[in-house]
Amino acid sequence: MPGFNIGSKRVADDAPVYFVAELSANHGHSLDKALQTVEAAAKAGADAIKLQTYTPDTLTLKSDAPPFVVKTKNVWAGRTLHDLYAEAMTPWEWHEKLMKAAADLGLACFSTPFDATAVQFLADLEVPAYKVASFEVTDLPLVEAMARQGKPMVISSGMASLGEIEAAVRVCHEVGNHEIAVLRCVSAYPADPRSMDLRSLEILRGLGVVLGLSDHTRDNITAIAAVTLGARFIEKHFIVDRSWGGPDAFFSLEPADFRKLVDEVRTCEATLGRPRFGPSAEEQGSLAFRRSLFVARDVAAGQVLTCDDVRSVRPSNGLAPQHLPAILGRTASRALKAAEPLTWEMVGPAAQTQPVTLRPATVADSAMLLAWRNDPETRAQSRTTTPVETADHEKWLARVLADPKRKLLIAEHEGRPVGQVRLDLVRDATAELSFGLGVEARGKALAAAVLQAAEPHARDLGAVTILAEVRKANERSLRAFKRAGYYGFCEHKRPEGEFLGCERRVARYGP
């Protein structure tokens, strides 16, 4: 796991977010104000104060030629670079005093050097880290000079392409420095939150570095969002009072704002927590109100258990709801009372049914199938009540027999055909079922047995669940479906009338 220490504090994925208050130009060339800023940053929750180490002449040329005049759309517009940097610079003779003040308050103090002389100056002060400014990422000799000092490197990516960021990281590695943080940054002042593209952090993680954010927005949402994406280092410009003015005052945070940011990020960290599943300590009491299986009405010993007898309800005293398909269609081992939590000892063996087998239909079954399909009672209960023409039936039969996602089965009892079952795989793991019995087979308690016999055939199709629809008025079929263990009866209003949809899980839940 990438990580390093700045002073006494760890900067890593498994450490609290590290906050840096950027002093920058927010001192108005007053050492007293700079010292006030260090003290205010400590009180506001910062872990470090960061300086910038340069002079106007180490950054630019003293010229008012067009390339040296600022053209940004903010308060810097129209000023020369040399003039702006002269106002913004932190006098070098202050550094040691600011570092001591920070140490006395428990803060680390490090800086951004802008040339080799500044790097050496900071090395002599034994700064605990170096920061590469976003505008300097492509100055690889400068990056190398910092990295050679063997201290943690904090690289602000700013306008850099991924290749340029990789080059800066590679230079650090080449001189043996692997203690690196890369900060997502938009080098605009202030930055628009909508321009931050924080998902870039997901790509930067591949560099094997600590992730962070150099944030020039005026809000806290950007930093909080960055933390959720893995940022462990947050830098914000900081000023005691914006009324002091100065080049960076307009986008810097005052102490109350900074403290709010720290508090909100700490709350965000707490909500992110660690990978955990299952109930927390405070959820233990809520476990009692999960759903479980209860007896829904009085049931006689030996009675077949249907979805009218056993329901999944709150609270959690009974068996887990996932056992419902395994219980329905079995018998009660004793008399059961309504509102009893269901246990396995209350569930007996499967109900005895008529011996029924199913075989694949063939073209030779065409006339028999057509007769069953056109039986008046069958047509009355179907979605389509119009009789089926012979030619249409033959085309339909050919399609069904040729389709690997469909099964047409003939039900046989005592060696004689008694009805048909059709299974259509409509989704990857769901089969729709329709069935019908011939006139001579009705009233012999065969329907539930036929439905149960269809289950292994549905599994052969790859289905884990069977869906079916029954006319709401067809009480005989509804009873058969319930005895066969179907549940979840819900109204489906169709143009052809009112139907009840139901289902039956035919594979175990889970692995």
CORPE-V849719 format. One record per backbone hydrogen bond with DSSP energy under -0.5 kcal/mol. NH is the residue of the N-H (numbers start at 1). CO is the residue of the C=O. If there is no record, write none. Layout:
nh->NH co->CO
nh->NH co->CO
This chain:
nh->4 co->11
nh->6 co->9
nh->7 co->5
nh->9 co->6
nh->11 co->4
nh->12 co->10
nh->13 co->2
nh->15 co->12
nh->18 co->232
nh->19 co->17
nh->20 co->234
nh->21 co->48
nh->22 co->20
nh->22 co->236
nh->23 co->21
nh->23 co->50
nh->24 co->50
nh->26 co->23
nh->27 co->25
nh->28 co->25
nh->30 co->27
nh->31 co->29
nh->34 co->30
nh->35 co->31
nh->36 co->32
nh->37 co->33
nh->38 co->34
nh->39 co->35
nh->40 co->36
nh->41 co->37
nh->42 co->38
nh->43 co->39
nh->44 co->40
nh->45 co->42
nh->46 co->41
nh->47 co->19
nh->48 co->19
nh->49 co->108
nh->50 co->21
nh->51 co->110
nh->53 co->112
nh->54 co->52
nh->58 co->55
nh->59 co->55
nh->59 co->56
nh->60 co->56
nh->63 co->61
nh->68 co->65
nh->69 co->66
nh->70 co->79
nh->74 co->72
nh->77 co->74
nh->78 co->70
nh->79 co->76
nh->81 co->68
nh->84 co->80
nh->85 co->81
nh->86 co->82
nh->87 co->83
nh->88 co->84
nh->89 co->85
nh->90 co->52
nh->91 co->89
nh->94 co->91
nh->95 co->91
nh->95 co->92
nh->98 co->94
nh->99 co->95
nh->100 co->96
nh->101 co->97
nh->102 co->98
nh->103 co->99
nh->104 co->100
nh->105 co->101
nh->105 co->102
nh->106 co->103
nh->107 co->102
nh->108 co->47
nh->110 co->49
nh->111 co->129
nh->112 co->51
nh->113 co->111
nh->114 co->53
nh->119 co->115
nh->120 co->116
nh->121 co->117
nh->122 co->118
nh->123 co->119
nh->124 co->120
nh->125 co->121
nh->126 co->123
nh->127 co->122
nh->128 co->109
nh->130 co->152
nh->131 co->111
nh->132 co->154
nh->133 co->131
nh->136 co->133
nh->137 co->134
nh->139 co->136
nh->140 co->138
nh->142 co->139
nh->143 co->139
nh->144 co->140
nh->145 co->141
nh->146 co->142
nh->147 co->143
nh->148 co->144
nh->149 co->146
nh->150 co->147
nh->152 co->128
nh->153 co->179
nh->154 co->130
nh->155 co->153
nh->155 co->181
nh->156 co->132
nh->156 co->154
nh->157 co->155
nh->157 co->183
nh->160 co->157
nh->165 co->161
nh->166 co->162
nh->167 co->163
nh->168 co->164
nh->169 co->165
nh->170 co->166
nh->171 co->167
nh->172 co->168
nh->173 co->169
nh->174 co->170
nh->175 co->171
nh->175 co->172
nh->176 co->173
nh->177 co->172
nh->178 co->176
nh->180 co->178
nh->181 co->153
nh->182 co->210
nh->183 co->155
nh->184 co->212
nh->186 co->214
nh->187 co->185
nh->188 co->186
nh->190 co->216
nh->191 co->216
nh->195 co->192
nh->196 co->193
nh->200 co->197
nh->201 co->198
nh->202 co->199
nh->203 co->199
nh->203 co->200
nh->204 co->200
nh->205 co->201
nh->206 co->203
nh->207 co->204
nh->208 co->205
nh->210 co->180
nh->212 co->182
nh->213 co->233
nh->214 co->184
nh->215 co->213
nh->215 co->235
nh->216 co->214
nh->224 co->220
nh->225 co->221
nh->226 co->222
nh->227 co->223
nh->228 co->224
nh->229 co->225
nh->229 co->226
nh->230 co->227
nh->231 co->226
nh->232 co->211
nh->234 co->18
nh->235 co->213
nh->236 co->20
nh->237 co->215
nh->238 co->22
nh->239 co->253
nh->244 co->241
nh->245 co->242
nh->249 co->246
nh->251 co->248
nh->252 co->249
nh->253 co->237
nh->258 co->254
nh->259 co->255
nh->260 co->256
nh->261 co->257
nh->262 co->258
nh->263 co->259
nh->264 co->260
nh->265 co->261
nh->266 co->262
nh->267 co->263
nh->268 co->264
nh->269 co->265
nh->270 co->266
nh->271 co->267
nh->272 co->268
nh->273 co->269
nh->283 co->280
nh->284 co->280
nh->284 co->281
nh->286 co->283
nh->287 co->283
nh->287 co->284
nh->288 co->285
nh->289 co->286
nh->290 co->287
nh->292 co->313
nh->293 co->319
nh->294 co->311
nh->295 co->340
nh->296 co->309
nh->297 co->309
nh->299 co->336
nh->302 co->332
nh->303 co->300
nh->305 co->330
nh->306 co->304
nh->307 co->486
nh->309 co->306
nh->310 co->306
nh->311 co->294
nh->313 co->292
nh->313 co->311
nh->315 co->290
nh->316 co->288
nh->319 co->342
nh->323 co->320
nh->324 co->321
nh->327 co->323
nh->327 co->324
nh->328 co->324
nh->329 co->305
nh->330 co->327
nh->331 co->349
nh->332 co->303
nh->333 co->346
nh->334 co->346
nh->336 co->299
nh->339 co->295
nh->340 co->337
nh->342 co->293
nh->346 co->343
nh->347 co->344
nh->348 co->331
nh->348 co->346
nh->351 co->329
nh->354 co->445
nh->356 co->354
nh->357 co->412
nh->359 co->410
nh->361 co->408
nh->365 co->362
nh->366 co->363
nh->369 co->365
nh->370 co->366
nh->371 co->367
nh->372 co->368
nh->373 co->369
nh->374 co->370
nh->375 co->372
nh->379 co->375
nh->380 co->376
nh->381 co->377
nh->382 co->378
nh->382 co->379
nh->385 co->383
nh->393 co->389
nh->394 co->390
nh->395 co->391
nh->396 co->392
nh->397 co->393
nh->398 co->394
nh->399 co->395
nh->400 co->396
nh->401 co->397
nh->402 co->398
nh->403 co->399
nh->403 co->400
nh->404 co->402
nh->406 co->403
nh->407 co->423
nh->409 co->407
nh->409 co->421
nh->410 co->359
nh->411 co->409
nh->411 co->419
nh->412 co->357
nh->413 co->416
nh->416 co->413
nh->418 co->411
nh->419 co->411
nh->420 co->436
nh->421 co->409
nh->422 co->434
nh->423 co->407
nh->424 co->432
nh->425 co->405
nh->426 co->424
nh->426 co->430
nh->427 co->430
nh->430 co->427
nh->431 co->465
nh->432 co->424
nh->433 co->467
nh->434 co->422
nh->436 co->420
nh->438 co->418
nh->441 co->438
nh->442 co->438
nh->442 co->439
nh->444 co->441
nh->450 co->446
nh->451 co->447
nh->452 co->448
nh->453 co->449
nh->454 co->450
nh->454 co->451
nh->455 co->452
nh->458 co->454
nh->459 co->455
nh->460 co->456
nh->461 co->457
nh->462 co->459
nh->463 co->458
nh->464 co->429
nh->465 co->429
nh->466 co->504
nh->467 co->431
nh->468 co->502
nh->470 co->500
nh->472 co->498
nh->474 co->471
nh->475 co->473
nh->478 co->474
nh->479 co->475
nh->480 co->476
nh->481 co->477
nh->482 co->478
nh->483 co->479
nh->484 co->480
nh->485 co->482
nh->486 co->481
nh->487 co->503
nh->490 co->488
nh->490 co->501
nh->492 co->499
nh->494 co->492
nh->494 co->497
nh->497 co->494
nh->499 co->492
nh->499 co->497
nh->500 co->470
nh->501 co->490
nh->501 co->499
nh->502 co->468
nh->503 co->487
nh->504 co->466
nh->506 co->464
nh->507 co->464
